[in-house]
Amino acid sequence: MPIELKKGGDRRGGIEDLEQLVGLQSIKRELRKIESMLWLNKHRKQKDLGELSLQSFHFVFKGSPGTGKTTVARLIGQIFRKYGLLRSGDVVEVDRAKLVGPTPGETEVKVLRTVRSALDGVLFVDEAYALSGGGDTSDPGWRALEVLLKAMEDYRDCLVVIFAGYTHEMDRLFDSFTGLKSRFPFHLEFENYTPLELVEIANFMASRENLEISEQASLAIMNMMKKRVKEKDFSNAREIRNLIDHAKTKMSSRLRNKRKVTSWDLKTITILDLDDPYGETSFLVENIELAKKEMYADPLNKELRFKLAQRYEDAGLWSDVVATLEPVAKELSPPARALLGMALSKMGQHKEALEYLDGENLTPQHEFHKGISALWEGKRKEAIELLKDASEKTGEYPEFYLALSFAYFLEGQWGESFKAFREGLALIKKREGILPPESLRSLPYKDLKDEQVRQALERAVLKDFNNPDEALISFAEALLLSTSRGSVPDVIEEALRTALSNMPDDPRPHRGLAHYYKHKGEIMKAIVSLEVALELEPRNIEDWKLLAELYFAAGQKEKAEEVLHDVVYEQVGAGALALDLAKAEEQKGNKEEAERLYEKAWRQELSQEEKTFCADRLGQMKAVKGNFSEAMRYLEQVEISELSPEGQFWYARALIEARMWSKAEAVLRGIGPLPEELSSPYLYWKIRTLVAVKDLYEARSVVVNEGAPPWLRLASLMARVVSGDKSVAPSLKSFDSSELGMDGLGLLCVGLAGIGEWEGLYRCAQKAQQAQHGPVLWELQDGKLKEELEYLAGIAAAHMKRWETALEHFKRSHTVLLHPVTLYAMAVSMIALGRVNEAKRLSFQLNAAPTLKKKVDDLVKQNTGLRKLIAEPISAEVLDAFAFI
């Protein structure tokens, strides 16, 4: 069974994302300090110690264009949002043109509008020195600076302002504008990228478009950048972006004029696709053109073809090598066949490559590529022999040893793999600052089935190529992830201790040793190593989680639980851990502790999937206890369709409690299969929502068995009687209401009203008002139920000609409900009692319900003056018994 190094989901943000950027070491150090200050304040706040008074967080970014200033501004927004200082963390990017108007007054308006748009985020002012207008104090830009300074102070708690620009120009700005520099506590210097870093950026930009830069092209870019960095108009990463864009254009033109275009051509930027401002690659083109003319003069001449192929080899144009040699492949000399085989290997045509790399006197380079192709074809033992032979013959190419290490790794020969890997790293140290050869990009990483192993080994071989200590840590991680429990090779410890000797204050080798000792069963050694890692990096949530696991394994349960408690309730970023612990507590039946942990997780950073799960569980837990408003608060913050069927049911139940019947009916209609305990409540609320939205036919169609719970049987009877089916009268009159609460009895009252059982309705309404709330699963819990029952009691009294009693019920009902229907019922009762003038006054309060107002006005007319003598007695039929159904 593979050993698993537990890792959190992809929830990086802020500092973690910053660490992934190329270069910027001084910037990373400064932002780590700032993040530490934010963490301290959040920690103190949780302990009720109050926050430390800190400076405003405004920044000056100095440096040349293309050094990552805008990218870092976005990451600062993420960091401040993570710690709650900014609600959005979005970046609004402006320059002089967006801030300065033709007059100071118009400038002030533009600046204030811009500031308001950036509140709760970051205002990034690029080329801020341009606001000074070259030092002219009458320039409107000075007014922009004055307004910005005031806004920075006024909104210091919800706005981060960043001024960015060239170092010298920014210094002149601060010298010319008194008091400006002190408003920016943090001045960060963005250094130019090194040529090697720029090549890394170029390869990254290309990879985002599924392109690769050939080895020769990468070397040419580095040589070009060594000269460009010294020139005044150098623009760092922007330079690289422009270079890649131009290369894509030239690549397109080159391939369009090519007779046969391969997959390799379509994804590879070659040296011929690069701009050549220093004329360093022109000789390659000249040599190719010269050799091409010679070959065209005698196309059957194998030696001339071989010569042309060698010129293509110099430029890394491997598809052209193949196109030149393939037509005469059967007649080629051994060196030419080997070159053809190597070109095919470079292009990923490994089966064909092996056909031509078949000579006995291959050079080490050819043996190396034959070994790579053998690896791809699954011939690992043959590949190992070839790569080993090539490495031993030269002893100078690190990629030979790293590829050999990879081959041993695939075969599970961990000791040999580490030995070859270490020899490769030693050669890299001797040739500091070299580019990772393209052959290492083309290793069959896909043969590593475990994604984490693949990432770790690819990182060790490629990403950490020029950082041997980092590479050792990544290699050890790949070994740990690959080996089986109980058979952990000692070379892992050797690799980590080698890295540790050079990086004693780096937590990663200590962390790696902790994992190593854990899987060796040496728990106390693992604890000691992990304690050191946490001393160096105290806020690594996964390490704390592992430490608790180790204490459990060591039998120190109290210590383990103390660690978990401290992490979950005190650490920022412990959302995933809190979620895992909440699930565990819920499985053990500790509902209250589980709910507290879910709430803790909710307040932390979670992936979208985790957030949905957390909302689902919290929503259900709150709803089950009748806290429907809290349930809605969680459930409505995620996509309802992503909730579990149970979560959707309780969301519908919360909507019903809020009397949002139509929305609840739509949710219930789309719910998938539910567990058995919710199947009957689901049908019950389905009937009630269908009746509420007046879909009576559908409500009556719901099949209810005789043995169903009383609420469900009652809802079915109510649906039938409301739709005019009086045949259910005997069932309603004899219904056993002993299990029903207030809302259930109210539902029975509605049914009795439907069959005209007024005496029974009155008694039922009186009983219901004295009853307790029924189960949350089956009955409404809101505070208006009593008043709705008062209304139904009034309806019953009116039908029994007890209008004084009815009026009192309607008055008490209206005091809380304040509904036009209750006001209308009061007016009708007054008319029935001969108090027409009082009813007339109530009519004016019904302007918002014109239909009811007209009914009252008509009754008033019929019962006023002489008409009163011939008017029919007021009938209770004019009242709506189902107004609050």
N, C-alpha and C positions, 0 to 999 in steps of 0.2 A: 504494500500500500504506500503510495507516495506521501512524503512528508508535506504538510501544508503550512506555509508561512501565512498567518492570517493577516489580511490586509483589508482596510476599509474600502467602501465604494468610492467612486470618482466624485468626491465632493471638494475638490481643491478650490481654493479661492484666495486672492490676495497674496500673502507671503509664499504659499505653496506654488502658486502660478509663477511668481517672480523667480523662484529658484529654477524654473524650467527654461528661463531666458538665457541666451548666449551672453557671456561676459557680464558687465555691470557689477563687478564684485563690490566696489565701494558703495554703490547705491543699495545693494542688497544688505550690506552691513548696517547702513543708516536706517533703512526701513525696518529691519529687525528690531532695532532699538525703539523706534516709534511704536511698533506693534506691541512691544513689551510694556510700554507705558499704558497703552490702551487696555491691555490685559490686566495690569495691576489695578487700574481703576474699576474695571468690571468686577474683579475679584473682591475688592474692598466694599463695593456696593452690595454684593451678595452677602457679605458679613456684617452689614449695617455699620460699617466704619466710616462711611462717607467717602466721596471721591476726592482725590488730591487735586488741588488747583493747578491746572496746566496752562501753558501758553496756548494761544490760538494756533491752529494747525494750518498755516499758510506756507507755501513753498516757493523757492526760486530754483528753477532748473537751468543750469548753465552748461552750454556745450554746443558742438557743431550739429548741423541737421543730420537726421537719420541715426541718432544714437539711442533711440528708444524712449524719448521723453514722453510722447503721447501715450505709448503703451504703458509706461510706469504710472502715468496719471490715472489711467483706467483701473490699474491694480490698486492704487491708493483709494479710489472710490470704493472698490470691493472690500478693502480692509476696514475702512471706516463704517461701511454698512454692516459688516460682520459684527462689529463691536457696538452697534446701535447709535453711533454718533451722527450718521446720515441715514435717512430713510431709504433713499434710492441708490445713491452712489454713482449716478449717471454723470457723464462728463459732457459739459457744453464747451465746445472749442471755438474761440473767437480770435480775431486779430484787430488791428487798428481800424480797418475799414468797417467792421461791424460795431465798433464802439464810438467812433468819432463822427460827428455831424459837421456841417459847415459853420455852425455857431456854438458857443458854449452851452446855450440853452438846449439846443437840439441834441448836443452831445450828452447832456445830463439825462435827457429822456431815454436815449438809446442805451446808456449804461444801466440805468435803473431797470429798464425792461429786460435787459440781458441778465442782470443779477437775479431778478425774480424768476426767470426761467431756469436758473441754475440752483435755486434753493434746494436743500437736502441732497446736494450733489457737489460736483467739482466744477469750478469755472477755470478753464485752461486758456490763458492769454498767451498766444504764440507771438514771438517777436515783440515782446512787451516794450522793449526799448524804443520802438517806433512811436509810442505814445508821447514821448518827450518832444517830438517835432524837431529833433536836432538841437535841442537846448533853447528853442525860442519859447519864452514864457507866455507869449500871446497866442500860441498855437492851441486850438481846442483840445488837443490831446492832454494838456495839463489839467483841464477841467475834468476829463475822463479819469485821470489819476486821482484827483481830489475826491470825486464821487465814489470811486472804487475803494479808496482808503476808508471812507466813512462806512460804506456797506460792509467792508471786512470786519469792522468793529461791531456794527449793529447786528450783523448776522453771524457772529463768530461761532455760535453754537449749532448752526445748520448750514454752513457754507465753508468749503475749502477753496482757496484761491491759489492758483499756480501761475507765476510769471515765468516764461521760458524765452530763451534766446542765446545768442553768442555770448561767450564769457566776457570779452572786453566791452562790448556794447552794453551788457547788463550792468557791469561795474560803473560805466559812465552814467547810466541812468540813475543809479543809487547815489552817485556823487553829486549829481545836479539837482536832485529832488530831496530836500531836507526831510528827514523823518521816515522816508519810505523804507529804507533797509531794515529798520528795527521792527517794522510791521510783519516781516517775514522771518520767523524764528529758524526756518530750515533752509539752508542753501546747499544744494546738491550739485556736484560737478560730474557731468557725464563725459567720460573719457572716450576718445576715438576707439573703435574696435581695432583689434590687431588683424593683420592679413589672414591669419589662420582662422580667427573667429568669423571673418567676413566670408571665407570659403564655406564654413559651417552654415552660415546664414543662407548663402546661395543654394547649398544642397537642400536646406529645409524649404526654401521658397519653391524650388523645383519639385520637390516631393509632393507638395500640396496640389500640384497639377499632374501628378503621376508621371513626372519627368525625372530623368537622372542626368547628372553631369559626368561626362567621361573623366577618367583619371587624368588624361592629358589636359583637358579643359580646366579641371580643378587646379592643376599645377599652374596653368597659364593665368588663371584668375588670381592666385596667390602672388605670383610674380608681378602682375599688373598692380595689385593693391599695395605692394611694398613701395611702389613708386607714387601711386596716387595719394597715399596718406600724407605725403610731404607737400602736396600741392594745396594752394589756398582754397580752391573751389571744391575740395573733396567733401562728399556728403554721406559717407558711411553706408548704412544699410540702404538708403535711397539710391546710392550709386549701384549697389548690387541689384536692386529692383529694376533699375533702368537697364542694367547690363543683361539681366535675364529677359526682359521684354524685347530688347533688340535681338538677343540670341534667338528667341522664338521666331521673330520675323525672318531672320537670315536662314534659320533652319527650315522654315516653310518654303522659302525660295529654292534652297538647295535640294530639298526632297522633291519639289514639283518638277525639277528638271532631271530627276533620276529615273532610269528605266524601270528598275525594280525596287520597291520600297518594302522593307521588312518591318516586323513588329519592333525589333531593336532600334531601327531608324526612327520610328515614330515616337519613341520615348527617350531618346538619348540626345542631349546637347553636346556637340563635339567642339573641338578646338577651332574648327573652321567656322563655327557659328558665332564666335565671339568677335566683338570689335577689337581692333588691333592698333591702339593709338601709338604704341611705341615700336611697331614694326617687328615684333619679336617672333611672330608666327608666319610672316610672309615667306620665309625661306621654305617652310613646309609646303606651301602652295606651289612655289616655284619648282621644288624638287618633284612634286607629284605631277605637275604639268609636263615637265621635261621627260620623266619616265613614261608618262602616258603617250607622248608623241613617239617615243622610241618603240613602244609596244605596238602602237597603231601601225607603224611602218612595217612591222613583221609580227602579226598577231598570233602566229603559230609557234613563235619562239618561246619555249618554256622558261628560259633564263630571263628574258625580258619581262615576261609576266611576273616571275618571282621578284625581280627588281622593283617593279611597280607595286607589288603587294607589300614589299618591305617599306616602301615610302608611305603607303596607307597605314602600315603598322606604326610607323613613327608618329602619325597623327591620330592614332586610335580609331581609325575608320574601319572597323572590323567587318561590316557588311560589304565594303568595297574590296577588302582582302578576299572574302569568299567569292564575290562576283568575278574577281580577276582570275582566281585559281581553279574554281570549279569546272569551267569548260575543258580544262586539260588535266583534270584530277588524276586520271589513270596513268598519266605519263610523267607525273611530277617526281622530282628528286626527293629523297628523305627529308632534307631541311624544309623544302617547300610543302611537303605533305604535313609536316609537324606544324608549320605556320598556319596552314589551312585548318588543321584540327584545333589549334589554340584559338583561332578566330571564331570557329563554330562554338567552342566552349564559352568564349566571352559573350556570345550572342544568346547563350542558353540552349543551344541545340546539342545537347550532351550525347545523345545516342550516336549522332552523326560524327561528333568530335572524336569519339573513341575509335571509329573506323579509320581515322587518319593518324591518330596518335598511337600508332602501332609499331613504330620502329624500335630497335634495340638500343640505339645510341642517342636517346633523347637528351636535350639539355635540361638542367634543373627546372627552368621556366616551363618547358613543355611537360615535364613530369608533373609539375605542380598542377597545371591545368588539366592534365589527364586524371590526376587524383580528384580534382573538383568534379569533373564529369562523372567519374566512377561513383562518387558520393551520391550525386543526383540520380544515378541509375541503380542505386541500392547495393552497389558492390563495395561495401564498407571495408572489408578486410583488404581488398586490393587497393582501395583508396589510401588506407593507412600505410601500406608498404610504399606506395608511390610518394605520398607526402613526407614520409619519414626519410626516404632516400633523397628527395629534393632538398629537404632541410639540412641533412647532414653534409651534402655535397657543397653547399654554399655557406651556411652558417651566418648569413648576413641579412636575410629577409624576414622581418617579424611576421609578415602575413603567412609565410610557409608554416611557421610553428603554431600560429593561432588557428589556421585551418586544420592542422594535424590534431591540435587539442580538441577542436570541434568534432573531428572524426572519432577520436577516442571517446568523447563524451557520448556520442550517439550509440557507441558499443557498450557503454557502461563501464569503461576502464578508467575509473576516476583518478587513480594515482598517475597513470600515464598522461591523462588529460591535463592534470594540474602541472605536471613536469613540463610538458610542451608549452602550456600557457605561460608559465613563469619564464621560460627561455625566450618566448616571444616578447614579453614585457621588458626583459633585460635589453633586448636589441632596440626597443622603442626608446628606452632611456638614453642609449648611446646616440640616437639620431633624433634628438628632441625637436618637436615642432613639425613633424612630418604628417602628411595627409594619410588618412585611412585608405588603403588601396581598394579599388572598386571590386576586386575579387572577393573581399570580405563581405561586401554587400550581397554578393550572389551565392552565398552558402545556402544549402537547403534547410533554412530555419523551420520550414513547414513540417519537416520530419519530427520536430519536437511537438508532440501532441498537446502537452500542457501549455496553456497560454502564458502562465506566469513564468514557467521555465524558459519558454522562448524569449520572452521580454528580458529576463535577467541575463541570459547568455548573449543575446543580441546587444544588450547594453554593455556587457563586459568586452565584447569583441569590437564593437563599432563606436558607440557613443563615448565610452571612456578610453578610447584608443590612446590618447595623449596624456592620460592620467592613470598611471599604473596602480596606485593605491586604490582609487575608486574602482578600477577594473577588477582588482583582487576581491573586493567586497561583493561586487556584482557576480563574479564567478562563484564565490562561496555560496551566495544566495541560490544560484542556479543548482549547485550541487545539493544543497539542503532540500530544495524543492523536488529533486529528482530521486534521491535515494530512499530506501525503505527503512522503516523503523527497526532499530536493533542492528542495522548494518550500515551505520553512518561512517563514512571513511574518515580516517584521521587527517587526510590532506585538507579537509575543511578547516580544522583547527590550525593547521600550518598556514593556510592561506590567510585566515583572519588574523593570526598573530603577526604575520609578516606585515599586513596592513596596519595593525595596531602599533607596531614598533615605529612606524613613520607618522601615524595619526593618533597619538594617545588621547587627545582631547576631542576626538570625533566619536559621537555615540554609535555610529553604525557598526564598526567592528565589535564593540562590546555587545550590541544587540544581536549580531550574528552569532557570537559565542554563546549567548544565552539560549538561542534556538538550538545550537549544536549540542550543548550540554543537556538541554531538555530532552532531546531525542536520543541521547545516549543514556538517559535515565539518571543523570547526575544532577538532581534537582537543586541542591544547595549551591552548587557551582553556577547553575543557570541563574538563580536568584541574585547571587553576588554580581555577576556580569550585568544583569539587567538593572540592578540598583545603580551601577556606575553609569549606564546609558541614560537612566532617568535623572541622575545628578547633572549630566551634561545637557540633556534635553528634557526638562521636567514636564512639558505639556504634550508629550506624545501619547495620545489616548490608547493606541494599540499596545504600547509598552505597558501601560498601567493595567490594561485588561489581561495581558500575558502574565504580569506579576501576580495578579490575583489568582490566575489559573495555577501558577507555580506554587503559591502558598496553599491552595487547596490540595495540590498533589503531595505537598510536604506534610499534610495533616494539620496545618495551621488555619483552621476554618475561620476563627475570629479575625485573624490578621487579614485574610483574603476578603472577608466581607467589609472590613474597615477600608481596605483599598478601593473596593468597588463603590462604596458609599461616597468616599472622598472624590472619586473621579466623576461620578454621575452628578452629584449635587454641588460640586465646586468648580469643575473644569469647564471652560468654554470649548465647544467642539465635540462634546461627548454624546451627541444626538444618537448616533448609530448604536453606541454601547448601551445607552439608556433604553433604546428600543429593544435590543436583544434581552436585556434584563427584565423589561416589562413583560415580554412574551413568556420568559421563564417563570416569572411570578404568577402570571395568569394561568399557566399550565398547572402550577402547584395549587391553584385555587385561592391565592392571596389577591383578591380582586382590588382591595383598597390600595395596597402597595403597587400593584400593577398600574392602577390608574394614575397614581402620583408619578410613576416613572414615565408613563406615556406623556403626561403633561410636561415633564422635564424634557423629554425628547422633542416634543412639539416646539419648545422655545429655543431649541438648538438648530444647527444647520443640518438639513436632511436632503437626500436625493428626492426627486419627485415621486418615485415609487414608494420610498419610505414615508414620505409625507402623507401620501394617500392612505397607506396602511394605518398610520398613526391616527389620522383624522377618522378613519373608519372605526377603529377600536374605541377612541374617545367618544365619538358621536353615539355609538351604541351604549357605552357605559353610562353616559349622561342621560340618554333617553330612557333607559331601563329604570333609572331612579326617578324619572319624571322631570329631570332638568332639561326641558326641551329647548329653551332658548340657548343654553350652552351647547347642546347637541348641534343645533343649527349653525352656531358660530364655527364649529369645526368642520362640519360636513359641507358647508357651502363654500369652503376655501379650496376644494378640489373638484375635479370633474366627477359629476354624479355617476356617469356611466362607468367610471373606473372603480367605484365602490363595490364591495361584495353584495350579493343579493340581500343578506341580512342588514348590511349598512344602508342599502337603498330602502328596505322596509322601514327601518327606524327613521330615516330621513322623511319618508312619506308620513310616518306617524307624527313627527315634529311639525310638519306642514299642517296636518289636520288640527293639531293643538292650537296652531295659529289661525285656524279657520280658513286656510288657503286650500279650499277643497279642490278646485280645478287643477292646480299644480300637483296636488297630492294624487289625484286620480291619474294624471299622466305618468307620474313616477311608478305607481302601482301597476299600471298597464305594461310597463317595460321590464318588470322584475323577472329574473330567471328563477330556476328551481330553488325552493327554500327548504330548510330542515323541517322535520315533521312538527316540531313544537311551534313553528310559526305559520304552518299551512292554514289552520283554521282562523287565527287572527287576521291573516292576509285576506281570506275570503270575506270576513266580517267587515273589515275596513273598506274593502273593494265595494261591497254592497252600499255602505253608508256614503262613500264618495260618489258613487253612481247616482244615488238618490239625490244627493246634494246638488249635483250638476244637472239634475232632471233627466237623466238617461234611465227612465223607469223600466223600459223594456229590457235593457241589458241587466239591470239590477235584479229583475224577476227571473232572469235566465240562469243566474248562479245557482248551481245545484247544491242543496244542503241536506245532509243525511239526518235521520231521526236521532241518532246518537251523538250529534254535534253538541258542543258546549252551549249553554243557555243563551249567551250573547249572540252567537251566530244564528241560532234558531229564531231568536227575537228579531234580529235584523232582517231575516228573510220574510217573516210575517209582516213586519213594518213596511218593507218594500212592496209587498202585494197589496196591503190595505191602502197605501198612499196612491197606488195606481188604480184603485177602484174595486179591488176584489174583496167583497164583504164576507166571502165564505169562510174566512179565517177567524171570524168573530168568536166562535166557541173556544178556539185555541188561545186567543188573546185573553179572554175573560178568565180562563182557568190556568193561565201561565204561572208557573212557580217562580216567583221573584226573590226567593230567599237568598240567592247568591249575588244579586245585583246591587251595585252601589248607586250613587246619585245619578250618574249619567245613564246607566242601564235602566233605572226606573224612569228616567226622563224619556228614554226611547219607548218604553212600554206605554207611557202617557200619550205619546204621539200615535201609537197604534190604537189605543182606546179612543182617542179623538177621531180617528179615521172611521171607527165603527159606531160613533155616536154614543158611546158608553160614558155619559157625563158624570154620573155619580161615582162610578169607578175611577174615572179620570181625576176627579177632585180629590178623592181619598189617596190615590196613587201620587199625585203631585204633592200633597201634604206630607206623605211619608218620605218622598224623595228629598224634600227640603231638609228633613231631619237626618238623612242618611249620610254616611261617610263616603268619601270618594272610593270608587271601585278600583280594581287592578289597572295599573298603567297600560298593560298590554291590551286591555279591552275597553277602557272607558276614558273619556275626556276628563281633564283635571283642572281646567281653568276656573277662575273665580266668578264667571258670569252664569254658571249653571243654575244657581239658586234663583236668580232673577228671571231666567228663561222659564223655570218651573213656576215662578209666581205668575208669569204671563199665561201659562197653560192652565193654572188654577183659575185665573180670571176668565179664560175662555169657557171652562166648565161651569163656573158660577153664572156667566151670562146665559148660557144655554139652559140653565135651570131657572132663569128669570130672576136671579138674585143679583140685580144690577149694582146695588150699593157695595156688596161684597166684591163683585167683579171690579168695580172702580178702585177699591182699595188695593187689590192685587195688581192692577195695571199701574197704579201710581208707584207702588214699591218697585215694580219691575223697571219702570222708566227712570227712576232715580239713578240706577246704575247703567242700564243699557243705552239710555238716551237715543232710542231708535224711533224713526218715524212711525213704525207699526204700533209701538206701545202708546205713542202720543195719539195716534188715530183711534186706538181702542179706548183710551180715556175719553176722547171726544164723543164717540158713539155711546159710551156708558152714560155720559152727562146728558146727552139728548134723550136717551131712554128714560132717564130720571127727571126729565123736564127742565133741566138746567141748560137751556139752549144758548143763552148769552155767554155762559162760561165756555161752552163748546165752540162758539163763534170766535172767542178770543184765542182758543187753541189753534183754530184754523190758520191764523196768521203765522204760526210757528211751523206750518207744513209747506212753506213755499218751496223747500228743496225736494218735496215729494208731491209734484202736481197732481198725480192720479189720486192719491189719498186725500189731498186737499179738496179736490172736486167732489169726492164722495161725501166728505164732511159738509161742504157747502150745500150740496143737494139735500142732504138730510136736514140741515138747518132750515132751508127754505120750506121743505115739506112739513116741518114742525113749528112754523112761525105763523102767527096771525090766524086768519080763518082756515088756512090750509091744515092747521093742527087738528081741526075738528074732524076732518075726513082722512087724516093720515093713518096709515097702517101702523100698528105697534112695531117698535124697533125689533128686528130679528137678529139674533146672534149669528145668523148665517153670513152677515156682512163682515164678520171678523175672520181673520186668517189663522186657522189653528196650526198651520204648518210653517209659519213665518220663520221659525228658528230651527228648522229640521236639519 
